[in-house]
Every structure is written in structure tokens, then in C-alpha cells.
Amino acid sequence: MKKLVISMLIITLILILVMSFTMISSKGNYIKIQAYTNSHTKAICNSENFCQDYEIFCKDQKVIRMNPITGAAVQFSVDWKDPRDEKDREKLC
């Protein structure tokens, strides 16, 4: 019985060490990816003046991913004009 308890403790310890090492390793990869990627938010409007905010992830001036931000949308009136110049409206990264 005593050998079984000791064996279980050793196995548990080994599993904890392996899991800790795995978590530390994956966090290191996450940090490396983030070091080369930037993100920002931007409102993108369509021709009917419906504007949705997006979180935009860029790497080397290229869009990697765009996620719409829940609850961050607005419908402007038909006579509303976007105050940003056209270049700013179209540039994503």
C-alpha cells in the first residue's frame, strides 16, 4: 500500500512538472507572436452609413485578422458625412 501511494505521488509530481513546462513554453510562443503583431480598433462604414468597430490585427502592414466588436455599431442618418479623409477610411494597417 505504501509503495502505491509513493508511486502515485511521483506520477502526480511528474504530471504537474510536464503541465507547467507546457504552459510556460506556449506562453513564450504567444509573446513571440505578439512582439511582431500590432492591433488597433477602427470603425468601418458602408455606403448606407452603417459603421461597425473592428479590432484589426496587422503584421508587416498586412491584415492578419479582423474581429467585429460586439455592440460597437451605429447607423448614421443618410446625410451624415464621414469626417475622416478617404485615405484614413481605407487604410487598415
C-alpha positions in Angstrom: 0.0 0.0 0.0 2.8 2.4 0.9 4.6 1.7 -2.4 1.3 2.5 -4.3 0.9 5.9 -2.5 4.6 6.8 -3.2 4.2 5.8 -6.9 1.0 7.9 -7.2 2.8 10.9 -5.7 5.7 10.6 -8.0 3.4 10.2 -11.1 1.4 13.3 -9.9 4.6 15.3 -9.5 5.8 14.4 -12.9 2.5 15.3 -14.5 2.5 18.7 -12.7 6.0 19.4 -13.9 5.1 18.4 -17.5 2.0 20.6 -17.4 3.9 23.5 -16.0 6.6 23.2 -18.7 4.0 23.0 -21.4 2.2 26.2 -20.2 5.5 28.1 -19.9 6.5 27.0 -23.4 3.2 28.0 -25.0 3.2 31.4 -23.2 6.7 32.0 -24.7 5.4 31.4 -28.2 2.5 33.7 -27.6 4.8 36.5 -26.5 7.0 36.0 -29.6 3.9 36.2 -31.9 2.7 39.4 -30.2 6.1 41.0 -30.5 5.7 41.1 -34.3 2.0 41.9 -34.4 0.1 45.1 -33.6 -3.6 45.7 -33.2 -5.9 48.7 -33.1 -9.6 49.4 -33.5 -11.3 51.1 -36.4 -14.8 52.0 -37.5 -15.6 50.7 -41.0 -18.6 52.3 -42.6 -20.6 51.1 -45.6 -22.4 53.1 -48.3 -25.6 53.3 -46.1 -23.7 55.0 -43.2 -23.7 51.9 -41.0 -20.5 51.8 -39.1 -19.1 48.8 -37.2 -16.0 48.9 -35.0 -13.4 46.2 -35.6 -10.3 45.1 -33.8 -7.7 44.8 -36.6 -4.5 42.7 -36.2 -1.6 43.7 -38.5 1.8 42.2 -39.2 4.2 43.8 -41.7 1.5 46.2 -42.8 -0.8 43.4 -43.8 -4.1 42.5 -42.1 -3.9 39.1 -40.3 -7.3 39.1 -38.8 -10.3 41.4 -38.2 -12.8 40.8 -35.4 -16.1 42.9 -35.1 -16.5 44.4 -31.7 -19.9 43.3 -30.3 -22.2 46.2 -29.5 -19.9 48.8 -31.2 -22.0 49.7 -34.3 -24.0 52.8 -35.2 -26.4 53.7 -38.0 -26.0 57.3 -39.1 -28.5 59.3 -41.0 -28.5 59.5 -44.8 -27.0 63.0 -44.9 -24.1 62.1 -42.5 -20.6 62.5 -43.9 -17.6 60.6 -42.5 -15.2 63.3 -41.2 -12.1 61.2 -41.9 -10.4 61.8 -45.2 -10.7 59.0 -47.7 -7.1 57.7 -47.2 -7.7 57.3 -43.4 -11.0 55.5 -44.0 -9.5 52.9 -46.3 -6.1 52.3 -44.6 -6.3 49.3 -42.3 -2.7 48.8 -41.2 
